[in-house]
Amino acid sequence: MKNTPIILTPESVEALVTSIAEELLKGHNTYKSETAALRKKIKIGMLRTLSYQELSKKQHKLTTIA
């Protein structure tokens, strides 16, 4: 994986999850179900992070307006 910062958007989450899962699974013989489960766990975490970022931005805008 590159060491460049990644801006999370709904569109970028899928590509990021795939990249992370591939890095974690390199050199391991895994079943497709394990790969799918790992991708799902990572995607859920990334989407939670994205949701938290959006919520934080909204709260910051509200506090600066008031």
N, C-alpha and C positions, 0 to 999 in steps of 0.2 A: 504494500500500500504506500501511496505517496504521503509525504509529511506536510502536505499543504492543507490549510484549513478548509473545511467543507461547510457551506451554508445549508442548513437543513430546510428543505421544502418538501411538500408531499411527493413531488416528482423525483427528488434526489434520494429519498429514503430507500427505495427499492434497489437502486444501483449500489448504494452504500452497503446495504445488507448483504447483497450478493458478494461484493468484494470482501467484506469481513468474513463471511461464511467460508469463502474459498480459501482465504488465508488460514483460517483455523483448521480447515479440513485437509490441508496439503499433506500428502504423505500418509494419510490414514485411509484404510479401507473401511468405508462407511456405507450404510444402506441409505437408499433414497429417503426413507422415512426419517432417519436421523438428521440428514441434511435439511429436510423440510422443517423439522422441529426446531433446529438451530436457527434457521432463517426466520421462522415465525417469532421466536423469542427475541432475536435481535431487532426485528422490525417493530415489535410492540414497544421495546425500550426506546428506539429512535423516535417513534411517533409520540411517545409520552414526553420525551425531551422537547420535541417540536411544539407540542401543545403547551408545555410549561413556558417555553420561550415566547410564544404568542401571548399567553396570559400575562407574563411579566411586562411585555411591551404595552399592552392595553392598560395595565395598572399604572405604569409609569406615565403614560399619556394623561390618564385621569388625574393623577396627582400634580402634574405640571400645569394642567389647565385650571385646577381649583385654586 
